[in-house]
Structure formats: structure tokens, C-alpha cells
Amino acid sequence: MKLVIAFLLFVSSLSLYSQDTSYARKIIKELTSEKYLGRGYVKDGVNKAAGYISNELKSIGLLKFGKSYAQSYSFPVNTFPGKMELRINGKLVIPGKHYLVDPSAKSIHRTFQLMQKDSVTYKGVSDKSTLPLQVKLKKKLTYTVATELIDLTTIELLKDSFPGELKTAEVFFENKMIPDFKCNNLCGYIKGTEYADSFLVFTAHYDHLGAMGKTTYFPGANDNASGVSVLLNLAKYYKEHPSKYSVAFIFFSGEEAGLLGSKYYSEHPLFPLSQIKFLTNLDLLGTGDDGIMVVNASVFKSQFEKLNSINTEKKYLKQIKQRGKAANSDHYWFTEKGVPSFFIYTMGGIQAYHDIYDIEKTIPLTKYIEVCKLLIEFTAKL
């Protein structure tokens, strides 16, 4: 009878937990707003986002590993906080919408004649410039973050913007290289009821691509405000329903710059990595029409079988696909140090990725609740 009552209470708690996604929407809308400028390095956007997340952790009631939720570190990063102006054939084009500049580029102010090299590449020619320039035509614009500079300015131009021949490029870009940008990983936990020194860990990165110029920024709704919202939702759940194991929540910065935050944390852990029973890294959690992908599934087979068996029984998701080991998100450095880890992301739905169109209004959260339920039940089985 006690087992039946416990099971009914568990099911009831899941039902209460999953009534709507209003909290997720609130978090995603906030983190993608202009005040954080894409959670990057222009006007300290990423650290402003860290402050907001820290306040959420405090409000939920997570414990700290020390005096603060923050773990500080630094790295070099290139930024474009100033003028960002490009004219092709005399026509002004819009950053993010029509073109991107390579994130490793230096400041440049020149007019170039464009000479076609092949079907997608133009070379810039100017007697006055010591910096070479090239224009590459792209079907989709995809941005990233750079931690070093190169002596080549590459402009990626959306092919549909200029279907005809390119003749001239008037370029005025202003960069600022920050050699020692200081930012933070964030970490809090809920103490286990039986095994306080053994941890189940959920991770997600909260940084994104930031801004390019004074008017263009990359909101990063799916990547990865969605993952942040899942961690905060799970933190609220476990605060109300403590696990017998301690549950830690780590929010990494520096992911878009090369998994830098998670690398630093794995080398300077706030509690011994040997105490991690299992780590689940979450990124791109805003869709789910086509199920989820699990990286490291073929490495940690028994854990994957547990996850898959839950979904087979409950039919939360259309499918759970599996991949092997990959250095494509923050789980990687933990896997390298022997910590059993999954990286989970949703599939299907919107195609916006590393561009200006990854916004809160278009993120569907199709299987958001189902993914949360699956993670809770998977954690319980561990």
C-alpha cells in the first residue's frame, strides 16, 4: 500500500509540474531580450545574463559551493562593438540579415574592387589596403565566436541578396580584441536526502554569440536559453521533490567560444568529479517534433537503455536517436575525465541556428514538458 501511495504521489507531482510552460517562456523571453545583447561580450551581455540566472537560483533556493554561485575565469575574445557598415555595388546591406563578417576580423575601412575567383568566392583588390579581403556567397548565414585575430577579412554574403555580379565592396568594420575577458560559470545544488556526497548533475550553457555592430545581436532562444530554462525548471522540481542523491546544476559560459567554461570547470571542479554519478548536458531543447538525440549513447549503453525503456513505455517522444562520442558540447570534457555523461538535444521544428532568427516568438517548445518528465524519470532510475 505504501508503494502504491508513493507512486500516486510521484505521478501527481509530475502532473502538477507539467501544467504549462509559462516559466520556460519567461526565462527564454528574458534571456533573449536586447538588454543582454545575445549574451556575448559587447556591453558585458554574458555577465548581465549571469546576474539574472544567479537571482533565479537564489529565488529557487539552491545551495552554493562556497560564498557565491559564480566560478570566475577569463579568456581572449574578439568583438565588434563599433561601426559595422558594408555597401555592395553601392547598396547598403544589413548585418545579420544580408551578411556576416568573420569573427576573427580586424578593423578595416576601405573600398575594394571585387574579382570573381569561382562561383562562390570573390577577391577584394585595393592598392591602399594591407589587409586582404574576400567575399563568400552563402545559402545560409551562420555566426560564431573567435578568440584570436587573423589578417584576412572574410565577408559571408547571403547569396539571394545579390544574385548578380559583385563589383565593389565598401567596408567599414570596427573590432575590439579583449585579451582577458572575465566571465563566470554558475553552480548550485540541492542536497540529497540519503547520499549527499553523490551527485546527479544537469548542465547547460547560457552564453551565445553576442552582438555584431550597434544594431545586430543574436538572441539564442533555442541555443541555449531553452536549455537554461529546463535546468531552472528542474531545479524548481527537485527543490520541491528532493532526490536521495544531491542534484547539481551547472550553467556554463564560453561554450560558443570553444567549450571554454566547461573545460575550465572540469579542471577546477567545485566538488570532486569522482562524486558525479551521472551528468546530463542539455542544449537546443526548444523543439522535439522529431524526438531527441543522445550523444554518448553508445558509450554508456546501460544508461541509454534505461532512458529508452522509459520512453518506450510512456511514449513521451517520437524517437530517441543515438550517437557516439562527440566534442560538440559541454559534456565532452567530463567524458574525457571519466565522468559518465550524456548530451541531449531536441530534433525537428525550427531551423534557425547561430543566426538572428533564433528568437523566443518562433521557438515552439513542442515536447518541452515530455522531455522534462523523461529526464526526471531517468534520473530516478539511476
C-alpha positions in Angstrom: 0.0 0.0 0.0 2.9 2.4 0.8 4.4 1.7 -2.6 1.1 2.5 -4.3 0.7 5.7 -2.4 4.3 6.8 -3.2 3.7 6.0 -6.9 0.5 8.0 -7.0 2.2 11.0 -5.3 5.0 10.8 -7.8 2.6 10.8 -10.8 0.7 13.6 -9.2 3.8 15.7 -8.8 4.7 15.2 -12.4 1.2 16.3 -13.4 1.4 19.4 -11.3 4.9 20.1 -12.6 3.8 19.9 -16.3 0.7 22.0 -16.4 2.2 24.7 -18.7 5.5 26.2 -20.0 4.9 29.7 -18.7 8.1 29.7 -16.6 10.1 28.5 -19.5 8.7 31.2 -21.7 9.5 33.8 -19.1 13.2 32.7 -18.9 13.6 32.4 -22.6 12.0 35.8 -23.3 14.2 37.5 -20.7 17.5 36.0 -21.8 16.8 36.8 -25.5 15.9 40.4 -24.8 18.0 43.3 -26.1 19.4 44.1 -22.6 21.7 41.1 -22.8 22.7 41.6 -26.5 22.9 37.9 -27.3 24.6 37.0 -24.0 28.0 37.7 -25.5 30.9 40.2 -24.9 29.6 43.5 -26.1 28.5 45.7 -23.2 29.1 42.7 -20.9 25.9 40.9 -22.0 27.0 37.5 -20.9 27.7 38.7 -17.3 24.4 40.5 -17.2 22.7 37.2 -18.0 24.8 35.5 -15.3 23.4 38.0 -12.8 19.8 37.2 -13.9 20.3 33.5 -13.6 22.0 33.8 -10.2 19.0 35.7 -8.9 16.8 32.8 -10.2 19.0 30.3 -8.4 18.7 32.3 -5.2 14.9 32.6 -5.6 14.5 28.9 -6.1 16.7 28.2 -3.0 19.7 26.3 -4.4 22.7 25.9 -2.1 26.1 27.3 -3.0 29.5 25.6 -3.2 31.2 28.4 -1.3 30.2 32.1 -1.0 28.8 32.5 -4.5 27.1 30.7 -7.3 29.8 32.1 -9.6 33.1 30.5 -10.7 35.2 33.1 -12.4 37.7 32.6 -15.2 38.8 34.5 -18.3 39.8 34.1 -22.0 40.5 36.3 -25.0 37.7 37.2 -27.3 37.2 39.4 -30.4 34.2 41.8 -30.5 32.6 44.3 -32.9 31.1 46.9 -30.7 31.5 49.8 -33.1 30.6 50.7 -36.6 29.5 47.9 -38.9 28.9 49.1 -42.4 29.1 47.4 -45.8 28.0 48.5 -49.3 28.0 46.0 -52.1 27.8 47.7 -55.6 27.0 50.9 -53.7 24.0 49.4 -51.9 24.0 49.4 -48.1 23.4 45.8 -46.7 22.3 44.8 -43.2 24.5 42.8 -40.9 23.0 39.5 -39.8 20.2 39.7 -42.4 22.4 40.1 -45.6 25.9 39.4 -44.4 28.3 38.4 -41.6 31.9 39.3 -41.1 34.3 36.6 -39.9 34.6 36.8 -36.1 38.4 36.9 -36.3 38.5 40.0 -38.5 40.3 43.2 -37.6 39.1 46.8 -38.0 39.1 47.9 -41.7 37.9 50.9 -43.7 38.5 50.5 -47.4 36.8 50.3 -50.8 37.6 47.2 -52.8 37.1 46.1 -56.4 35.8 42.6 -56.4 37.3 40.0 -58.8 35.4 36.6 -59.1 37.6 33.6 -58.3 34.9 30.9 -58.5 31.1 30.5 -58.3 31.0 31.4 -54.6 34.2 33.4 -53.9 35.3 37.0 -54.8 38.7 38.5 -54.0 38.9 42.1 -52.9 41.5 44.3 -54.7 42.7 47.6 -53.2 46.0 49.5 -53.6 45.5 51.1 -50.2 44.8 48.1 -48.0 47.3 45.9 -46.3 44.5 43.5 -45.2 43.3 41.1 -47.8 39.5 40.7 -48.3 37.3 38.0 -49.7 33.5 37.7 -50.1 32.0 34.3 -50.0 28.4 33.6 -51.1 26.4 31.5 -48.7 22.9 29.9 -48.8 22.6 30.4 -45.0 24.4 32.8 -42.6 25.9 31.1 -39.5 27.9 33.1 -37.0 30.3 32.0 -34.3 32.8 33.5 -31.7 36.6 34.0 -32.2 39.4 34.1 -29.6 42.1 35.3 -31.9 42.6 37.6 -34.9 43.7 36.9 -38.5 45.0 39.1 -41.3 42.1 38.3 -43.6 38.7 39.9 -43.7 36.1 37.4 -44.9 32.6 38.6 -45.5 29.8 36.0 -45.9 27.1 37.3 -48.1 23.7 35.7 -48.4 23.6 34.6 -52.0 19.9 35.7 -52.5 20.8 39.2 -51.5 22.9 39.8 -54.7 22.0 37.3 -57.4 24.0 39.3 -60.0 27.7 40.0 -60.4 29.6 41.7 -57.4 31.7 44.6 -58.4 32.6 46.7 -55.4 32.7 46.4 -51.6 32.9 49.5 -49.3 33.9 48.1 -45.9 33.9 49.9 -42.5 34.2 47.5 -39.6 35.5 48.3 -36.1 36.7 45.5 -33.9 37.9 45.4 -30.3 40.0 42.5 -29.1 39.6 41.8 -25.4 42.7 39.8 -24.2 41.3 38.9 -20.8 37.5 38.9 -20.7 36.3 37.8 -17.3 33.1 35.7 -17.1 31.5 33.0 -14.9 30.3 29.5 -14.7 27.3 29.3 -12.3 26.7 26.3 -10.0 24.1 25.5 -7.3 22.8 22.3 -5.8 20.0 20.6 -3.8 21.3 18.3 -1.0 20.3 14.6 -1.3 18.2 13.0 1.3 20.4 9.9 1.6 23.6 10.2 -0.4 24.6 13.9 0.0 28.1 13.3 -1.3 27.0 11.7 -4.6 25.7 14.0 -7.3 23.4 13.8 -10.3 24.4 16.8 -12.5 22.5 18.8 -15.1 24.4 21.3 -17.2 23.6 23.8 -19.9 25.5 26.8 -21.4 23.9 30.2 -21.1 26.3 32.2 -23.3 25.6 32.9 -27.0 27.1 34.8 -29.9 26.5 38.3 -28.7 26.3 41.4 -30.9 27.9 42.4 -34.2 27.9 46.2 -34.6 25.5 48.6 -32.8 22.2 47.2 -34.1 22.6 43.4 -34.7 22.5 40.8 -32.0 21.9 37.0 -31.9 19.1 36.2 -29.4 19.9 32.5 -29.0 16.4 31.3 -27.9 16.9 27.6 -28.8 20.6 27.9 -28.4 20.6 27.9 -25.4 18.1 29.9 -23.5 15.9 26.8 -23.8 18.4 24.6 -22.1 18.8 27.2 -19.3 15.0 27.2 -18.8 15.0 23.4 -18.5 17.7 23.5 -15.8 15.8 26.1 -13.8 12.6 24.2 -14.2 14.3 21.0 -13.0 15.8 22.9 -10.1 12.3 24.1 -9.0 11.1 20.5 -9.3 13.9 19.0 -7.2 13.7 21.7 -4.6 10.1 20.5 -4.0 10.9 16.8 -4.5 14.5 16.2 -3.3 16.3 13.2 -4.7 18.2 10.7 -2.5 21.3 11.9 -4.3 22.4 15.5 -4.4 21.4 17.3 -7.6 23.8 19.9 -9.0 23.0 22.4 -11.7 25.9 24.0 -13.7 25.4 26.8 -16.2 28.5 27.3 -18.4 29.7 30.4 -20.2 32.3 30.3 -23.0 30.6 27.4 -24.9 30.3 29.2 -28.2 34.0 30.3 -27.9 35.1 26.6 -27.8 33.7 24.8 -24.7 35.9 27.1 -22.6 33.7 27.3 -19.5 33.2 23.6 -19.2 36.9 22.9 -19.8 37.8 25.3 -17.0 35.3 23.8 -14.7 36.4 20.2 -15.4 40.0 21.3 -14.4 38.8 23.3 -11.4 35.7 21.4 -10.1 33.7 22.8 -7.2 33.3 19.2 -5.8 35.3 16.1 -6.8 34.4 14.8 -10.3 34.5 11.3 -8.8 31.4 12.1 -6.9 29.3 12.6 -10.0 27.1 9.6 -10.5 25.9 10.9 -13.9 25.9 14.1 -15.9 23.3 15.2 -18.4 24.2 18.2 -20.6 21.2 20.0 -22.3 21.4 22.2 -25.4 18.8 23.1 -28.1 15.8 22.0 -26.0 13.2 24.1 -27.7 11.7 21.7 -30.3 11.2 17.9 -30.2 8.9 17.3 -33.1 11.3 14.5 -34.2 12.4 13.4 -30.8 15.8 13.8 -29.2 19.4 12.9 -30.0 21.6 11.4 -27.2 25.3 11.8 -27.7 27.4 9.2 -25.8 24.5 6.7 -26.0 26.8 4.1 -27.5 29.4 4.8 -24.8 27.1 4.4 -21.8 24.9 1.7 -23.1 23.1 0.7 -19.9 22.1 4.2 -19.1 20.8 4.7 -22.6 18.8 1.5 -22.3 17.2 2.9 -19.1 16.3 6.2 -20.9 15.0 4.4 -24.0 12.9 2.0 -22.0 11.1 4.8 -20.2 10.2 6.4 -23.5 9.1 3.1 -25.0 6.7 2.6 -22.1 5.5 6.2 -21.7 5.7 7.2 -25.4 6.8 10.7 -24.4 8.8 11.3 -27.7 8.5 10.1 -31.3 12.0 8.6 -31.1 15.3 8.7 -29.2 18.2 8.6 -31.6 21.7 7.8 -30.5 25.2 8.9 -31.4 28.7 8.0 -30.1 31.3 10.2 -28.5 31.5 13.8 -29.9 33.2 17.0 -28.8 30.2 19.1 -29.7 29.0 20.5 -26.3 30.0 20.9 -22.7 29.7 17.2 -21.7 32.9 16.5 -23.6 35.5 17.5 -21.1 33.7 15.5 -18.4 33.6 12.4 -20.6 37.3 12.8 -21.2 37.9 12.7 -17.4 35.8 9.6 -17.0 32.5 11.1 -15.9 29.5 9.2 -17.3 27.7 11.8 -19.4 25.0 12.3 -22.0 24.5 15.3 -24.2 20.8 15.6 -25.2 19.2 17.9 -27.8 15.8 18.0 -29.4 15.2 17.5 -33.1 12.8 18.9 -35.7 10.9 22.2 -35.8 12.6 25.5 -36.4 15.8 25.6 -38.4 17.2 28.8 -37.0 20.7 28.2 -35.7 23.5 30.7 -35.0 21.7 33.5 -36.7 19.4 36.5 -35.9 16.3 34.4 -36.3 16.7 32.2 -33.3 14.1 34.2 -31.3 11.6 33.5 -28.5 8.5 34.1 -30.6 9.2 31.2 -33.0 10.5 28.6 -30.5 7.7 26.0 -30.3 8.6 24.1 -27.1 6.8 21.2 -28.8 8.0 18.5 -26.5 9.3 20.6 -23.6 7.2 19.0 -20.9 7.7 15.5 -22.2 11.5 15.9 -22.2 11.4 17.2 -18.6 9.3 14.2 -17.5 11.7 11.9 -19.3 14.7 13.5 -17.5 13.1 13.3 -14.1 12.1 9.6 -14.5 15.5 8.8 -16.0 17.2 10.4 -13.0 15.1 8.4 -10.7 16.1 5.2 -12.3 19.8 6.0 -12.0 
